[in-house]
């Protein structure tokens, strides 16, 4: 049987301070957590722009297959994507 010693008051206070600090840090950083993607002005009227305003890029997979991708993140297994 494993015996567990009770927490001392110093350990309890330290744990509460860590949790409070993490909560305050998360609350302060959350307004800036949302990422925004701004398109350069040089791409404003190009034909790669779809109806909903997303920029379509051509990506190449590891196997050499080409496909269009209109999301800001790169898909898994791609070698490169055009801008």
Residue, then its C-alpha position, 0 to 999 in steps of 0.5 A: x500500500x502506498x502512503x501519501x503524506x498530506x499537503x503542507x500549508x506552504x504546498x497548498x498556497x503554492x499550488x493555489x498561486x500557480x493555478x491563479x497565475x495560470x488563470x490570470x495569464x489565460x484571461x489576459x492573453x485570450x483577446x490576442x489569441x485569435x489569428x487574423x490573415x490579411x491578404x497583401x494588396x498585390x493579391x487583391x484582384x487575382x483570379x485565385x480568389x474564390x467567391x467567399x473571399x478566400x485565396x486559393x493556393x495550389x499545393x503539391x503533395x509528397x507523391x507529386x499530386x497537385x490540388x487547390x487549398x484555400x485555408x491559411x494553414x498548410x495541409x499535412x503531407x505537402x511539400x509546398x504551396x503557392x502564395 
